[in-house]
Amino acid sequence: MIKRLLLLASTLCTLIVVASFAMFAAEEARAGSNAQKDKVVAIDGTDLTPTQEKARAKKHTKVRETIDDANDVLTSPFNGITTSNNIWVERGVPALLAFLLYFVVLRLIAGYAVRLR
């Protein structure tokens, strides 16, 4: 029971982190001009202000915003690790660390989980 719960949590958290980063990467790839790229950076960074959060919510669909909000919660422990001005590093490092935690570590813990009856 505990093993299944940990595996389910691992899968859901990993899917959220990967989906959010994939949508961010696709959006960055579509951003052509420098002005558009600066606008994307302002609302797709980590630790957004309430104003930036509202701008992001207006720009994205409801599903995308829900995924991004969940991703913000899952990656928040890792947001202060990097001090780079590069948006790919700012988003990529927390996403990678969250992936390692939620996919690798949770699955490792699930492998050692004791079945309780």
N, C-alpha and C positions, 0 to 999 in steps of 0.2 A: 504494500500500500504506500509506504513512504517512498520507496524506489520509484513507483509510477508517478507519484506527485512531484518528485524532484525532476524526473525526466520531462514531464509535462511543462513544469515551470521553466526548465532549461530551454525547451523547444520554443515556447512562446516568447520568452525574453530574447532569444537569439533571432527569431524571425522579425521581431520589432526592430532590433538594432540593425540588422542587415537590410531590411526594407527601407528604413529611414535613410541609411547611408546611400543605398542604391538610388533612391529618389533625389537625394541631394546631389549625387554625382551626375545623374541625368540632367538635372536642372543646370548645374555648372557647365555641362557640355553644350547645352543649348544657349547659354549666355554668350552672345557674340561681342557686343561692343563693350568698351571699358565702363561706360556709364551704367549699363545694365549689370555688368559684373559687380561694380561697387554697390549697387542696390541689392543684389543677391547676397553679398557678403554681409551687409548691414542686418539683414533679417534671418540669415541662416547660420549665424555664429552660435556660440554657446553662451550661457548666462545672459539671456536677453532681458532688456528693460521691458516694462509693461507696454510702452509705446511700440517697441520693436515686435513684441509678441502679438499685438493687435494688427500690425502691418502684415506679419506673416500669416495670421489667421485669415485676413482678407484676401491675400494672394493665393493661398492654397485651398484645395477642396476640403470638405469636412473630414473625409476619410484620411487624407494626407495630414491634416492638422492633428487629428487624433493620434495617428502613428507618431508624428513628431513630438507631441506632448508626452506620450509614453516613453519615447526614446530619451527625451530630456530628463525624465525621472531616472531611467535606467543608467544613463551615462553621467549623471550629475556627480557621483563620487570621484570621477576622473577628470572633470573639467579644469581644475586648477593645475594640472600636471604640466601642461605645455604653456609657454609664454610666446609662442610664435605669432607673427602677423599673417602667416599663410593660412587661408581658410581650410585648405586640405589637411594641414597638420592639426589645426584647431578642432576639426571634426573627426579626422581619421584616427588620431591617437586614442581619444576616449572611446570611439567605436571599437577599435581593436582590443583595448583593455576590457571593455564590457563583453565583447565576444568571447575573449579568453575566460573571463569569470563565469559568464552564464552558460557557455557551451562546454568548455573544457572542465572547469572546476566543479560545476554542479553535476555534470555527468560522472566525474570521478567520485564525487561524494555519493551519488546514487548507486554506483557500483559497489560501494562499501556499506550501503544502508542495510540495516538489520530488519528482517521481516518481523513485525510485531503481530501477535495473534490476539 
